[in-house]
């Protein structure tokens, strides 16, 4: 059956930054498609609670407490996951932060922090995971980009810079590793209701602008990312490489 192409049974999927937010929803979706899921975070109690919740929901789930910006932690934890859980077949680089402030008043330390988490973190984790994928001649890497990989907006220029960089890192990874039967793609969410975006949801002026700017005339529900995530993680996308799949309610389609 064609639906078998989307089956992730027997696969191990690591999702960084997945103790809450979109990463957690994506991890749940991969688990529902049959994958064994490894959640990542660097707040132990929150991570433990997230792992327990998914296990209670019938999804085989493990936790990996590490900072994606620390190469030593990354390498040690990837080795542990491969030894104790199984080969990482699917990696979602989801860990990310947002710090909103006008560019002329931006703190240099915050700029560096955004770069480290949003861009360097994806580089470090991918580099650790791909070594074993190359040996196995198979793998899926999905970088969580953003509509801000394409569009700018006041107060988030550094965030947009990291997401634009992640878009091009995705394409570079695809060209480097495609010959090993590794597909590297990006998933670009538009505006979804999350803990990170709640201040914008509550801002009546911004909410009105967002609805008028989006053909769907609404915010996205995080569950609406699952179909695209499963597609990019599965055999259904075996000849899709270096592509950024935007899930944005049509925002990028209009001016």
Secondary structure, DSSP 8 states (H G I E B T S, - for coil): -GGGGG--TT-EEEETT-SSHHHHHHHHHHHHTT-EEEEEES-HHHHHHHHHHHHHTT--EEEEE--TT-HHHHHHHHHHHHHHT----EEEE---------GGG--HHHHHHHIIIIIIHHHHHHHHHHHHHHHHT-EEEEEE--GGGT---TT-HHHHHHHHHHHHHHHHHHHHHGGGTEEEEEEEE-SB-STTTHHHHT-HHHHHHHHHHSTT-S-B-GGGGHHHHHHHHSGGGTT--S-EEEESTTGGG--
